Amino acid sequence: MKKIYHLGTCTTSQAIIKETGIAQKGFEMQDIKVEKITPAQLEAMQKMAGSYEALFSRRALKYKELGLKDKQLTEKDYRHYILEEYTFLKRPVVIINQSIFIGSEKKTVEALKKAVL
């Protein structure tokens, strides 16, 4: 399986897609704003990542808007918010066979580049 969950309007996601050449390497690309993440897709990501929290973005504007930074969130909460609002998924999420790469941290992008080669 070679798939990327991204946001077409996110400049960071687009830069990573361009930098790694994923678009030309046969990856299935899912723009999460256009095609929502299904519960089954999120569960599969969670099994690979180890937790829903690992997939959750605290950078989303709604994180502060909804006052979530002041709450103790559970795994159930993380799952709920990611399914409810696409901006809560840390982007991009790239799956290559049994490996998952989450987010845009430099070390994650470097590991992704090596895996894509």
Buried (B, 14 or more C-beta within 10 A) or exposed (E): EBBBBBBEEBEBBBEBBEEBEBEEEEBEBBBBEEEEBEEEBBEBBBEBBEEBBBBBBEBBEBBEEBEBEEEEBEEEBBBBBBBEBBBBBBBBBBBBEEEBBBBBEEEBBEBBBEEBE
